[in-house]
Amino acid sequence: MIVDADQIVKNVREAGVVGAGGAGFPTHVKLAAQVQTVIANGAECEPLLQADRCLMAACPADVVTGLRLAMDATGASRGVIALKAEYEDAVAALEPLAARHPDIDLHRLGSYYPAGDEFLLVEDVTGQVIPEGGLPLHVGVVVNNVGTLANVAGAGRGLSVTQRILTVVGQVRRPLTLRVPVGTPVRDVLAYAGGPTLGDGEYAVLLGGPLMGRLLDDLDVPVLKTTSGVVVLPAEHYLVRRKSRTVATNVRWARSACDQCRDCTELCPRYLIGHDLQPHAIMRAVGQGLVEANHVITSAALCCECGVCEYYACPLHLSPLEVNREIKRVLAEQGWRNTEHRRQDLVTRDMWAYRHVPFDRLLARVDLWDYEHVPVPLEDGDRFPPRVIMALKQHTGAPARPVVAVGDTVRAGQLVGEIPADKLGARVHTSIDGVVTDVVTDRQIVIEAR
């Protein structure tokens, strides 16, 4: 069989496929590489979320087809679908399909956090450690979320990315996993789940997972191609209070209370797989008032922001994660580039295999146990919000360039945002039929349903 790798990449580019499980890296760029292994990431790192699990169970053929296309595009000789062993429904759906391909395997992961992190996933599947500041590509691997691969399969059928599967859970009347048009305001998503069970001012909304997601102060924020969940928690919940603390407060606490116990470092996944990231040393430097970009401070660039240090390890409830985020923000403002933390030929530390964070213990630590064990079934069916807000930057790289104007009539799947010339980016397509009512260059296009 002759495989046209260039055509696969072209289809994916035209469809606007981006990484569905992370920062939204344009998938056509990934698939233009040549590697030995493609990993389909179905581990679903965050607590509470089950969008990937539901997708694998309901649409296993799309996942396998997308993986096959990704392997063909990259020349990979091995494909792996990595998911948690406890996802029995997804395993049962995928196993017979994968068995038809001798070069595709299922890799069952344990129930630990953060199992879906691609650095940990590559080490678990291949035994190789990605270099500091590196990418899976540096060890001959491409990692794609299973939702991304389902969209790759859709691109092969001429379908652009216009919908997103996500989980709505927490303090809502009807927790569920559902498929919505990209651009749907979070306010409408909550309505699909019956709305919050608490009154105004009594709840908070997180976009994304409960640990790595962000607090929303505006429910008109739209669902993006990368949105995996909407979590509603009581306003006084432990995680809401933690995420509401200011940077100044986190730094002040780091300076006044850190006792240098090293727990944050000894449980840090990046440290355990061999990277020179030691959160306790960064906290010590901050506590001593050191602000120059020395080796310790800049090592914050290696942080994957999983939150193990902050939500699980620290006995004093300090915030190494938020300190690292602030350091990275300041370094980016200063134009700093990571040329220092680039060690290769790494090996995992001796205790790596014994320091995985058990999922159930993490849930208990952050008071999510009751929400995790609530069913969130996939409820398929079309949903038609009265308007969508098509963000022009739903991906790593430059914002898409609007190709429509106010007053234009558009159809679902029509291109509304193009990749700027000679830039890294991804196309944007409208998710509903309607009329363009607002265009804000580099930001968004508003479409009212008609």
KOLSE-166985 format. One record per residue (C-alpha): z, x, y; residue number from 1. Coordinates in steps of 0.25 Angstrom, whole numbers, plus 5000, padded with zeros to 4 digits. Layout:
# KOLSE-166985
<c3: Z&c1: X&c2: Y&pos: NUM>
...
***
This chain:
# KOLSE-166985
<c3: 5000&c1: 5000&c2: 5000&pos: 1>
<c3: 4996&c1: 5006&c2: 5014&pos: 2>
<c3: 5007&c1: 5004&c2: 5024&pos: 3>
<c3: 5003&c1: 5004&c2: 5039&pos: 4>
<c3: 5016&c1: 5010&c2: 5045&pos: 5>
<c3: 5010&c1: 5010&c2: 5059&pos: 6>
<c3: 5008&c1: 4995&c2: 5057&pos: 7>
<c3: 5022&c1: 4992&c2: 5053&pos: 8>
<c3: 5027&c1: 5000&c2: 5065&pos: 9>
<c3: 5018&c1: 4993&c2: 5074&pos: 10>
<c3: 5022&c1: 4979&c2: 5069&pos: 11>
<c3: 5037&c1: 4982&c2: 5071&pos: 12>
<c3: 5034&c1: 4987&c2: 5085&pos: 13>
<c3: 5026&c1: 4975&c2: 5089&pos: 14>
<c3: 5037&c1: 4966&c2: 5083&pos: 15>
<c3: 5048&c1: 4972&c2: 5091&pos: 16>
<c3: 5057&c1: 4976&c2: 5079&pos: 17>
<c3: 5070&c1: 4984&c2: 5083&pos: 18>
<c3: 5082&c1: 4988&c2: 5075&pos: 19>
<c3: 5089&c1: 4975&c2: 5073&pos: 20>
<c3: 5103&c1: 4981&c2: 5069&pos: 21>
<c3: 5105&c1: 4991&c2: 5080&pos: 22>
<c3: 5100&c1: 4996&c2: 5094&pos: 23>
<c3: 5086&c1: 4990&c2: 5091&pos: 24>
<c3: 5078&c1: 5002&c2: 5089&pos: 25>
<c3: 5063&c1: 4999&c2: 5089&pos: 26>
<c3: 5060&c1: 4998&c2: 5074&pos: 27>
<c3: 5045&c1: 5002&c2: 5076&pos: 28>
<c3: 5050&c1: 5016&c2: 5080&pos: 29>
<c3: 5059&c1: 5017&c2: 5068&pos: 30>
<c3: 5048&c1: 5013&c2: 5059&pos: 31>
<c3: 5038&c1: 5024&c2: 5065&pos: 32>
<c3: 5047&c1: 5035&c2: 5059&pos: 33>
<c3: 5045&c1: 5041&c2: 5045&pos: 34>
<c3: 5057&c1: 5041&c2: 5036&pos: 35>
<c3: 5061&c1: 5041&c2: 5021&pos: 36>
<c3: 5071&c1: 5029&c2: 5022&pos: 37>
<c3: 5072&c1: 5015&c2: 5029&pos: 38>
<c3: 5085&c1: 5008&c2: 5028&pos: 39>
<c3: 5087&c1: 4994&c2: 5031&pos: 40>
<c3: 5100&c1: 4992&c2: 5037&pos: 41>
<c3: 5107&c1: 4979&c2: 5032&pos: 42>
<c3: 5121&c1: 4984&c2: 5033&pos: 43>
<c3: 5125&c1: 4975&c2: 5045&pos: 44>
<c3: 5135&c1: 4985&c2: 5051&pos: 45>
<c3: 5143&c1: 4975&c2: 5060&pos: 46>
<c3: 5154&c1: 4965&c2: 5055&pos: 47>
<c3: 5150&c1: 4950&c2: 5056&pos: 48>
<c3: 5135&c1: 4952&c2: 5057&pos: 49>
<c3: 5126&c1: 4947&c2: 5045&pos: 50>
<c3: 5113&c1: 4946&c2: 5051&pos: 51>
<c3: 5107&c1: 4957&c2: 5043&pos: 52>
<c3: 5114&c1: 4952&c2: 5030&pos: 53>
<c3: 5108&c1: 4938&c2: 5032&pos: 54>
<c3: 5094&c1: 4944&c2: 5035&pos: 55>
<c3: 5094&c1: 4952&c2: 5022&pos: 56>
<c3: 5098&c1: 4941&c2: 5014&pos: 57>
<c3: 5089&c1: 4931&c2: 5020&pos: 58>
<c3: 5077&c1: 4939&c2: 5023&pos: 59>
<c3: 5077&c1: 4951&c2: 5013&pos: 60>
<c3: 5062&c1: 4952&c2: 5012&pos: 61>
<c3: 5061&c1: 4955&c2: 5027&pos: 62>
<c3: 5071&c1: 4966&c2: 5026&pos: 63>
<c3: 5064&c1: 4972&c2: 5014&pos: 64>
<c3: 5050&c1: 4970&c2: 5020&pos: 65>
<c3: 5055&c1: 4977&c2: 5033&pos: 66>
<c3: 5061&c1: 4988&c2: 5026&pos: 67>
<c3: 5048&c1: 4990&c2: 5018&pos: 68>
<c3: 5040&c1: 4990&c2: 5031&pos: 69>
<c3: 5049&c1: 5000&c2: 5037&pos: 70>
<c3: 5048&c1: 5009&c2: 5025&pos: 71>
<c3: 5033&c1: 5008&c2: 5026&pos: 72>
<c3: 5033&c1: 5012&c2: 5041&pos: 73>
<c3: 5042&c1: 5024&c2: 5040&pos: 74>
<c3: 5037&c1: 5029&c2: 5027&pos: 75>
<c3: 5051&c1: 5028&c2: 5020&pos: 76>
<c3: 5052&c1: 5029&c2: 5005&pos: 77>
<c3: 5065&c1: 5022&c2: 5004&pos: 78>
<c3: 5070&c1: 5009&c2: 5010&pos: 79>
<c3: 5085&c1: 5005&c2: 5010&pos: 80>
<c3: 5091&c1: 4992&c2: 5013&pos: 81>
<c3: 5106&c1: 4995&c2: 5016&pos: 82>
<c3: 5116&c1: 4983&c2: 5017&pos: 83>
<c3: 5130&c1: 4980&c2: 5013&pos: 84>
<c3: 5132&c1: 4978&c2: 4998&pos: 85>
<c3: 5140&c1: 4965&c2: 5002&pos: 86>
<c3: 5128&c1: 4959&c2: 5008&pos: 87>
<c3: 5125&c1: 4953&c2: 4994&pos: 88>
<c3: 5116&c1: 4942&c2: 4999&pos: 89>
<c3: 5107&c1: 4952&c2: 5006&pos: 90>
<c3: 5107&c1: 4962&c2: 4994&pos: 91>
<c3: 5103&c1: 4951&c2: 4985&pos: 92>
<c3: 5091&c1: 4947&c2: 4994&pos: 93>
<c3: 5086&c1: 4961&c2: 4996&pos: 94>
<c3: 5088&c1: 4967&c2: 4983&pos: 95>
<c3: 5077&c1: 4961&c2: 4975&pos: 96>
<c3: 5067&c1: 4963&c2: 4987&pos: 97>
<c3: 5071&c1: 4978&c2: 4988&pos: 98>
<c3: 5070&c1: 4980&c2: 4973&pos: 99>
<c3: 5055&c1: 4977&c2: 4975&pos: 100>
<c3: 5054&c1: 4990&c2: 4983&pos: 101>
<c3: 5058&c1: 5003&c2: 4975&pos: 102>
<c3: 5060&c1: 5010&c2: 4988&pos: 103>
<c3: 5069&c1: 5000&c2: 4994&pos: 104>
<c3: 5084&c1: 5000&c2: 4991&pos: 105>
<c3: 5096&c1: 4992&c2: 4994&pos: 106>
<c3: 5108&c1: 5000&c2: 4999&pos: 107>
<c3: 5122&c1: 4993&c2: 4998&pos: 108>
<c3: 5132&c1: 4997&c2: 5009&pos: 109>
<c3: 5147&c1: 4996&c2: 5009&pos: 110>
<c3: 5154&c1: 4986&c2: 5018&pos: 111>
<c3: 5158&c1: 4996&c2: 5029&pos: 112>
<c3: 5156&c1: 4998&c2: 5044&pos: 113>
<c3: 5147&c1: 5002&c2: 5050&pos: 114>
<c3: 5138&c1: 5002&c2: 5038&pos: 115>
<c3: 5125&c1: 4998&c2: 5046&pos: 116>
<c3: 5126&c1: 5010&c2: 5055&pos: 117>
<c3: 5112&c1: 5017&c2: 5052&pos: 118>
<c3: 5119&c1: 5031&c2: 5051&pos: 119>
<c3: 5128&c1: 5026&c2: 5041&pos: 120>
<c3: 5118&c1: 5018&c2: 5034&pos: 121>
<c3: 5108&c1: 5030&c2: 5033&pos: 122>
<c3: 5120&c1: 5039&c2: 5027&pos: 123>
<c3: 5124&c1: 5028&c2: 5017&pos: 124>
<c3: 5109&c1: 5026&c2: 5012&pos: 125>
<c3: 5103&c1: 5040&c2: 5013&pos: 126>
<c3: 5115&c1: 5049&c2: 5013&pos: 127>
<c3: 5110&c1: 5056&c2: 5026&pos: 128>
<c3: 5117&c1: 5057&c2: 5039&pos: 129>
<c3: 5109&c1: 5054&c2: 5052&pos: 130>
<c3: 5111&c1: 5066&c2: 5062&pos: 131>
<c3: 5119&c1: 5064&c2: 5074&pos: 132>
<c3: 5111&c1: 5057&c2: 5085&pos: 133>
<c3: 5100&c1: 5054&c2: 5074&pos: 134>
<c3: 5093&c1: 5043&c2: 5068&pos: 135>
<c3: 5091&c1: 5038&c2: 5053&pos: 136>
<c3: 5077&c1: 5044&c2: 5056&pos: 137>
<c3: 5082&c1: 5058&c2: 5056&pos: 138>
<c3: 5086&c1: 5057&c2: 5041&pos: 139>
<c3: 5073&c1: 5049&c2: 5037&pos: 140>
<c3: 5079&c1: 5035&c2: 5038&pos: 141>
<c3: 5075&c1: 5023&c2: 5046&pos: 142>
<c3: 5086&c1: 5012&c2: 5047&pos: 143>
<c3: 5082&c1: 4998&c2: 5051&pos: 144>
<c3: 5091&c1: 4985&c2: 5051&pos: 145>
<c3: 5087&c1: 4974&c2: 5041&pos: 146>
<c3: 5084&c1: 4965&c2: 5053&pos: 147>
<c3: 5075&c1: 4975&c2: 5058&pos: 148>
<c3: 5067&c1: 4976&c2: 5045&pos: 149>
<c3: 5066&c1: 4961&c2: 5044&pos: 150>
<c3: 5059&c1: 4962&c2: 5058&pos: 151>
<c3: 5050&c1: 4973&c2: 5053&pos: 152>
<c3: 5046&c1: 4964&c2: 5042&pos: 153>
<c3: 5043&c1: 4953&c2: 5052&pos: 154>
<c3: 5035&c1: 4963&c2: 5061&pos: 155>
<c3: 5026&c1: 4965&c2: 5048&pos: 156>
<c3: 5023&c1: 4950&c2: 5049&pos: 157>
<c3: 5021&c1: 4950&c2: 5064&pos: 158>
<c3: 5034&c1: 4945&c2: 5068&pos: 159>
<c3: 5041&c1: 4950&c2: 5081&pos: 160>
<c3: 5056&c1: 4951&c2: 5082&pos: 161>
<c3: 5061&c1: 4938&c2: 5088&pos: 162>
<c3: 5073&c1: 4934&c2: 5080&pos: 163>
<c3: 5086&c1: 4940&c2: 5076&pos: 164>
<c3: 5096&c1: 4937&c2: 5065&pos: 165>
<c3: 5111&c1: 4938&c2: 5070&pos: 166>
<c3: 5125&c1: 4934&c2: 5066&pos: 167>
<c3: 5133&c1: 4925&c2: 5075&pos: 168>
<c3: 5148&c1: 4926&c2: 5071&pos: 169>
<c3: 5162&c1: 4926&c2: 5075&pos: 170>
<c3: 5168&c1: 4914&c2: 5084&pos: 171>
<c3: 5156&c1: 4905&c2: 5082&pos: 172>
<c3: 5156&c1: 4892&c2: 5076&pos: 173>
<c3: 5145&c1: 4895&c2: 5066&pos: 174>
<c3: 5144&c1: 4910&c2: 5062&pos: 175>
<c3: 5130&c1: 4913&c2: 5057&pos: 176>
<c3: 5118&c1: 4922&c2: 5056&pos: 177>
<c3: 5105&c1: 4917&c2: 5063&pos: 178>
<c3: 5092&c1: 4921&c2: 5068&pos: 179>
<c3: 5089&c1: 4919&c2: 5083&pos: 180>
<c3: 5078&c1: 4923&c2: 5092&pos: 181>
<c3: 5079&c1: 4936&c2: 5099&pos: 182>
<c3: 5084&c1: 4934&c2: 5113&pos: 183>
<c3: 5093&c1: 4922&c2: 5110&pos: 184>
<c3: 5105&c1: 4922&c2: 5119&pos: 185>
<c3: 5118&c1: 4924&c2: 5112&pos: 186>
<c3: 5123&c1: 4911&c2: 5118&pos: 187>
<c3: 5113&c1: 4904&c2: 5109&pos: 188>
<c3: 5116&c1: 4912&c2: 5097&pos: 189>
<c3: 5131&c1: 4908&c2: 5098&pos: 190>
<c3: 5126&c1: 4893&c2: 5099&pos: 191>
<c3: 5118&c1: 4895&c2: 5086&pos: 192>
<c3: 5132&c1: 4898&c2: 5080&pos: 193>
<c3: 5139&c1: 4886&c2: 5086&pos: 194>
<c3: 5145&c1: 4894&c2: 5097&pos: 195>
<c3: 5158&c1: 4901&c2: 5099&pos: 196>
<c3: 5170&c1: 4895&c2: 5093&pos: 197>
<c3: 5178&c1: 4900&c2: 5105&pos: 198>
<c3: 5178&c1: 4895&c2: 5119&pos: 199>
<c3: 5172&c1: 4902&c2: 5131&pos: 200>
<c3: 5179&c1: 4915&c2: 5134&pos: 201>
<c3: 5186&c1: 4915&c2: 5121&pos: 202>
<c3: 5175&c1: 4923&c2: 5113&pos: 203>
<c3: 5166&c1: 4935&c2: 5115&pos: 204>
<c3: 5152&c1: 4937&c2: 5109&pos: 205>
<c3: 5147&c1: 4950&c2: 5103&pos: 206>
<c3: 5133&c1: 4953&c2: 5102&pos: 207>
<c3: 5130&c1: 4961&c2: 5089&pos: 208>
<c3: 5141&c1: 4965&c2: 5079&pos: 209>
<c3: 5156&c1: 4964&c2: 5083&pos: 210>
<c3: 5158&c1: 4979&c2: 5083&pos: 211>
<c3: 5146&c1: 4985&c2: 5089&pos: 212>
<c3: 5142&c1: 4972&c2: 5097&pos: 213>
<c3: 5144&c1: 4970&c2: 5111&pos: 214>
<c3: 5152&c1: 4959&c2: 5119&pos: 215>
<c3: 5143&c1: 4949&c2: 5126&pos: 216>
<c3: 5146&c1: 4944&c2: 5140&pos: 217>
<c3: 5133&c1: 4935&c2: 5141&pos: 218>
<c3: 5129&c1: 4926&c2: 5130&pos: 219>
<c3: 5115&c1: 4925&c2: 5135&pos: 220>
<c3: 5113&c1: 4939&c2: 5129&pos: 221>
<c3: 5101&c1: 4938&c2: 5120&pos: 222>
<c3: 5100&c1: 4941&c2: 5105&pos: 223>
<c3: 5092&c1: 4954&c2: 5103&pos: 224>
<c3: 5084&c1: 4960&c2: 5091&pos: 225>
<c3: 5096&c1: 4968&c2: 5088&pos: 226>
<c3: 5107&c1: 4957&c2: 5089&pos: 227>
<c3: 5114&c1: 4956&c2: 5076&pos: 228>
<c3: 5125&c1: 4946&c2: 5079&pos: 229>
<c3: 5134&c1: 4938&c2: 5089&pos: 230>
<c3: 5149&c1: 4939&c2: 5087&pos: 231>
<c3: 5158&c1: 4930&c2: 5094&pos: 232>
<c3: 5173&c1: 4934&c2: 5094&pos: 233>
<c3: 5186&c1: 4929&c2: 5101&pos: 234>
<c3: 5187&c1: 4935&c2: 5115&pos: 235>
<c3: 5200&c1: 4942&c2: 5111&pos: 236>
<c3: 5194&c1: 4947&c2: 5098&pos: 237>
<c3: 5197&c1: 4962&c2: 5095&pos: 238>
<c3: 5183&c1: 4966&c2: 5096&pos: 239>
<c3: 5180&c1: 4959&c2: 5109&pos: 240>
<c3: 5193&c1: 4965&c2: 5115&pos: 241>
<c3: 5188&c1: 4979&c2: 5111&pos: 242>
<c3: 5174&c1: 4977&c2: 5116&pos: 243>
<c3: 5179&c1: 4972&c2: 5129&pos: 244>
<c3: 5186&c1: 4984&c2: 5133&pos: 245>
<c3: 5180&c1: 4992&c2: 5144&pos: 246>
<c3: 5175&c1: 5006&c2: 5143&pos: 247>
<c3: 5186&c1: 5011&c2: 5152&pos: 248>
<c3: 5197&c1: 5005&c2: 5143&pos: 249>
<c3: 5191&c1: 5011&c2: 5131&pos: 250>
<c3: 5191&c1: 5025&c2: 5137&pos: 251>
<c3: 5205&c1: 5023&c2: 5143&pos: 252>
<c3: 5210&c1: 5019&c2: 5129&pos: 253>
<c3: 5203&c1: 5031&c2: 5123&pos: 254>
<c3: 5210&c1: 5041&c2: 5132&pos: 255>
<c3: 5224&c1: 5035&c2: 5131&pos: 256>
<c3: 5225&c1: 5030&c2: 5117&pos: 257>
<c3: 5216&c1: 5038&c2: 5107&pos: 258>
<c3: 5225&c1: 5046&c2: 5098&pos: 259>
<c3: 5214&c1: 5054&c2: 5091&pos: 260>
<c3: 5216&c1: 5049&c2: 5077&pos: 261>
<c3: 5202&c1: 5051&c2: 5073&pos: 262>
<c3: 5200&c1: 5038&c2: 5066&pos: 263>
<c3: 5188&c1: 5034&c2: 5075&pos: 264>
<c3: 5181&c1: 5047&c2: 5070&pos: 265>
<c3: 5186&c1: 5047&c2: 5056&pos: 266>
<c3: 5179&c1: 5033&c2: 5054&pos: 267>
<c3: 5167&c1: 5035&c2: 5063&pos: 268>
<c3: 5155&c1: 5033&c2: 5055&pos: 269>
<c3: 5147&c1: 5043&c2: 5063&pos: 270>
<c3: 5157&c1: 5053&c2: 5061&pos: 271>
<c3: 5159&c1: 5051&c2: 5046&pos: 272>
<c3: 5144&c1: 5053&c2: 5044&pos: 273>
<c3: 5144&c1: 5066&c2: 5050&pos: 274>
<c3: 5142&c1: 5064&c2: 5065&pos: 275>
<c3: 5150&c1: 5072&c2: 5075&pos: 276>
<c3: 5156&c1: 5059&c2: 5082&pos: 277>
<c3: 5171&c1: 5059&c2: 5083&pos: 278>
<c3: 5176&c1: 5047&c2: 5091&pos: 279>
<c3: 5190&c1: 5052&c2: 5092&pos: 280>
<c3: 5185&c1: 5065&c2: 5099&pos: 281>
<c3: 5177&c1: 5057&c2: 5109&pos: 282>
<c3: 5190&c1: 5048&c2: 5112&pos: 283>
<c3: 5197&c1: 5061&c2: 5114&pos: 284>
<c3: 5187&c1: 5066&c2: 5123&pos: 285>
<c3: 5187&c1: 5053&c2: 5131&pos: 286>
<c3: 5203&c1: 5054&c2: 5131&pos: 287>
<c3: 5202&c1: 5067&c2: 5137&pos: 288>
<c3: 5193&c1: 5063&c2: 5148&pos: 289>
<c3: 5181&c1: 5071&c2: 5144&pos: 290>
<c3: 5168&c1: 5065&c2: 5149&pos: 291>
<c3: 5158&c1: 5076&c2: 5148&pos: 292>
<c3: 5147&c1: 5074&c2: 5138&pos: 293>
<c3: 5153&c1: 5084&c2: 5128&pos: 294>
<c3: 5151&c1: 5085&c2: 5113&pos: 295>
<c3: 5162&c1: 5075&c2: 5109&pos: 296>
<c3: 5159&c1: 5065&c2: 5120&pos: 297>
<c3: 5144&c1: 5065&c2: 5117&pos: 298>
<c3: 5146&c1: 5063&c2: 5102&pos: 299>
<c3: 5149&c1: 5048&c2: 5106&pos: 300>
<c3: 5133&c1: 5047&c2: 5105&pos: 301>
<c3: 5135&c1: 5047&c2: 5090&pos: 302>
<c3: 5143&c1: 5035&c2: 5090&pos: 303>
<c3: 5136&c1: 5023&c2: 5083&pos: 304>
<c3: 5146&c1: 5013&c2: 5090&pos: 305>
<c3: 5150&c1: 5006&c2: 5076&pos: 306>
<c3: 5164&c1: 5005&c2: 5081&pos: 307>
<c3: 5172&c1: 5010&c2: 5069&pos: 308>
<c3: 5180&c1: 5019&c2: 5078&pos: 309>
<c3: 5184&c1: 5008&c2: 5088&pos: 310>
<c3: 5185&c1: 4996&c2: 5079&pos: 311>
<c3: 5190&c1: 5002&c2: 5066&pos: 312>
<c3: 5195&c1: 5016&c2: 5067&pos: 313>
<c3: 5204&c1: 5017&c2: 5080&pos: 314>
<c3: 5218&c1: 5013&c2: 5078&pos: 315>
<c3: 5220&c1: 5012&c2: 5093&pos: 316>
<c3: 5209&c1: 5003&c2: 5096&pos: 317>
<c3: 5202&c1: 5013&c2: 5105&pos: 318>
<c3: 5187&c1: 5012&c2: 5107&pos: 319>
<c3: 5179&c1: 5025&c2: 5103&pos: 320>
<c3: 5167&c1: 5017&c2: 5102&pos: 321>
<c3: 5167&c1: 5012&c2: 5116&pos: 322>
<c3: 5170&c1: 5026&c2: 5121&pos: 323>
<c3: 5158&c1: 5031&c2: 5113&pos: 324>
<c3: 5149&c1: 5020&c2: 5119&pos: 325>
<c3: 5154&c1: 5024&c2: 5133&pos: 326>
<c3: 5151&c1: 5038&c2: 5131&pos: 327>
<c3: 5137&c1: 5035&c2: 5126&pos: 328>
<c3: 5134&c1: 5026&c2: 5138&pos: 329>
<c3: 5139&c1: 5037&c2: 5147&pos: 330>
<c3: 5131&c1: 5048&c2: 5140&pos: 331>
<c3: 5118&c1: 5039&c2: 5141&pos: 332>
<c3: 5120&c1: 5037&c2: 5156&pos: 333>
<c3: 5121&c1: 5052&c2: 5157&pos: 334>
<c3: 5108&c1: 5054&c2: 5150&pos: 335>
<c3: 5115&c1: 5062&c2: 5138&pos: 336>
<c3: 5106&c1: 5064&c2: 5126&pos: 337>
<c3: 5112&c1: 5067&c2: 5112&pos: 338>
<c3: 5107&c1: 5081&c2: 5109&pos: 339>
<c3: 5121&c1: 5086&c2: 5105&pos: 340>
<c3: 5125&c1: 5077&c2: 5093&pos: 341>
<c3: 5113&c1: 5079&c2: 5084&pos: 342>
<c3: 5119&c1: 5085&c2: 5071&pos: 343>
<c3: 5111&c1: 5084&c2: 5059&pos: 344>
<c3: 5113&c1: 5087&c2: 5044&pos: 345>
<c3: 5126&c1: 5078&c2: 5044&pos: 346>
<c3: 5135&c1: 5074&c2: 5032&pos: 347>
<c3: 5145&c1: 5063&c2: 5031&pos: 348>
<c3: 5159&c1: 5067&c2: 5033&pos: 349>
<c3: 5168&c1: 5066&c2: 5020&pos: 350>
<c3: 5175&c1: 5053&c2: 5023&pos: 351>
<c3: 5163&c1: 5045&c2: 5027&pos: 352>
<c3: 5162&c1: 5038&c2: 5014&pos: 353>
<c3: 5177&c1: 5034&c2: 5015&pos: 354>
<c3: 5177&c1: 5029&c2: 5029&pos: 355>
<c3: 5168&c1: 5018&c2: 5030&pos: 356>
<c3: 5174&c1: 5006&c2: 5038&pos: 357>
<c3: 5177&c1: 4995&c2: 5028&pos: 358>
<c3: 5170&c1: 4982&c2: 5034&pos: 359>
<c3: 5182&c1: 4973&c2: 5031&pos: 360>
<c3: 5192&c1: 4982&c2: 5037&pos: 361>
<c3: 5184&c1: 4983&c2: 5050&pos: 362>
<c3: 5183&c1: 4968&c2: 5051&pos: 363>
<c3: 5198&c1: 4967&c2: 5050&pos: 364>
<c3: 5200&c1: 4978&c2: 5060&pos: 365>
<c3: 5191&c1: 4971&c2: 5071&pos: 366>
<c3: 5195&c1: 4957&c2: 5067&pos: 367>
<c3: 5182&c1: 4952&c2: 5062&pos: 368>
<c3: 5186&c1: 4948&c2: 5048&pos: 369>
<c3: 5186&c1: 4933&c2: 5050&pos: 370>
<c3: 5172&c1: 4933&c2: 5056&pos: 371>
<c3: 5166&c1: 4943&c2: 5046&pos: 372>
<c3: 5169&c1: 4933&c2: 5034&pos: 373>
<c3: 5162&c1: 4921&c2: 5041&pos: 374>
<c3: 5148&c1: 4918&c2: 5035&pos: 375>
<c3: 5137&c1: 4920&c2: 5044&pos: 376>
<c3: 5125&c1: 4914&c2: 5037&pos: 377>
<c3: 5111&c1: 4916&c2: 5041&pos: 378>
<c3: 5106&c1: 4903&c2: 5047&pos: 379>
<c3: 5091&c1: 4904&c2: 5049&pos: 380>
<c3: 5082&c1: 4895&c2: 5057&pos: 381>
<c3: 5076&c1: 4895&c2: 5071&pos: 382>
<c3: 5084&c1: 4895&c2: 5084&pos: 383>
<c3: 5077&c1: 4893&c2: 5097&pos: 384>
<c3: 5086&c1: 4897&c2: 5109&pos: 385>
<c3: 5082&c1: 4891&c2: 5123&pos: 386>
<c3: 5079&c1: 4905&c2: 5128&pos: 387>
<c3: 5078&c1: 4920&c2: 5123&pos: 388>
<c3: 5081&c1: 4932&c2: 5131&pos: 389>
<c3: 5072&c1: 4943&c2: 5126&pos: 390>
<c3: 5079&c1: 4956&c2: 5129&pos: 391>
<c3: 5068&c1: 4967&c2: 5132&pos: 392>
<c3: 5078&c1: 4978&c2: 5126&pos: 393>
<c3: 5082&c1: 4974&c2: 5112&pos: 394>
<c3: 5080&c1: 4988&c2: 5107&pos: 395>
<c3: 5082&c1: 5003&c2: 5109&pos: 396>
<c3: 5072&c1: 5008&c2: 5119&pos: 397>
<c3: 5066&c1: 5002&c2: 5132&pos: 398>
<c3: 5066&c1: 4987&c2: 5135&pos: 399>
<c3: 5053&c1: 4980&c2: 5131&pos: 400>
<c3: 5043&c1: 4977&c2: 5143&pos: 401>
<c3: 5041&c1: 4962&c2: 5146&pos: 402>
<c3: 5027&c1: 4957&c2: 5143&pos: 403>
<c3: 5030&c1: 4942&c2: 5147&pos: 404>
<c3: 5033&c1: 4936&c2: 5160&pos: 405>
<c3: 5041&c1: 4924&c2: 5165&pos: 406>
<c3: 5034&c1: 4911&c2: 5162&pos: 407>
<c3: 5026&c1: 4917&c2: 5150&pos: 408>
<c3: 5026&c1: 4908&c2: 5137&pos: 409>
<c3: 5030&c1: 4916&c2: 5125&pos: 410>
<c3: 5030&c1: 4913&c2: 5110&pos: 411>
<c3: 5041&c1: 4918&c2: 5100&pos: 412>
<c3: 5037&c1: 4932&c2: 5095&pos: 413>
<c3: 5029&c1: 4935&c2: 5108&pos: 414>
<c3: 5030&c1: 4949&c2: 5114&pos: 415>
<c3: 5038&c1: 4949&c2: 5127&pos: 416>
<c3: 5043&c1: 4963&c2: 5128&pos: 417>
<c3: 5034&c1: 4976&c2: 5125&pos: 418>
<c3: 5039&c1: 4990&c2: 5122&pos: 419>
<c3: 5037&c1: 4998&c2: 5135&pos: 420>
<c3: 5026&c1: 5009&c2: 5134&pos: 421>
<c3: 5031&c1: 5022&c2: 5127&pos: 422>
<c3: 5045&c1: 5017&c2: 5126&pos: 423>
<c3: 5054&c1: 5014&c2: 5114&pos: 424>
<c3: 5056&c1: 4999&c2: 5113&pos: 425>
<c3: 5053&c1: 4986&c2: 5106&pos: 426>
<c3: 5045&c1: 4974&c2: 5108&pos: 427>
<c3: 5052&c1: 4960&c2: 5112&pos: 428>
<c3: 5046&c1: 4947&c2: 5107&pos: 429>
<c3: 5051&c1: 4933&c2: 5112&pos: 430>
<c3: 5059&c1: 4926&c2: 5101&pos: 431>
<c3: 5055&c1: 4911&c2: 5106&pos: 432>
<c3: 5044&c1: 4903&c2: 5112&pos: 433>
<c3: 5046&c1: 4901&c2: 5127&pos: 434>
<c3: 5044&c1: 4905&c2: 5141&pos: 435>
<c3: 5048&c1: 4918&c2: 5148&pos: 436>
<c3: 5058&c1: 4914&c2: 5159&pos: 437>
<c3: 5063&c1: 4928&c2: 5163&pos: 438>
<c3: 5058&c1: 4943&c2: 5161&pos: 439>
<c3: 5068&c1: 4954&c2: 5165&pos: 440>
<c3: 5061&c1: 4967&c2: 5163&pos: 441>
<c3: 5068&c1: 4977&c2: 5154&pos: 442>
<c3: 5078&c1: 4966&c2: 5150&pos: 443>
<c3: 5074&c1: 4953&c2: 5145&pos: 444>
<c3: 5064&c1: 4941&c2: 5144&pos: 445>
<c3: 5069&c1: 4927&c2: 5144&pos: 446>
<c3: 5061&c1: 4916&c2: 5136&pos: 447>
<c3: 5065&c1: 4901&c2: 5137&pos: 448>
<c3: 5061&c1: 4893&c2: 5125&pos: 449>
<c3: 5050&c1: 4883&c2: 5127&pos: 450>
***
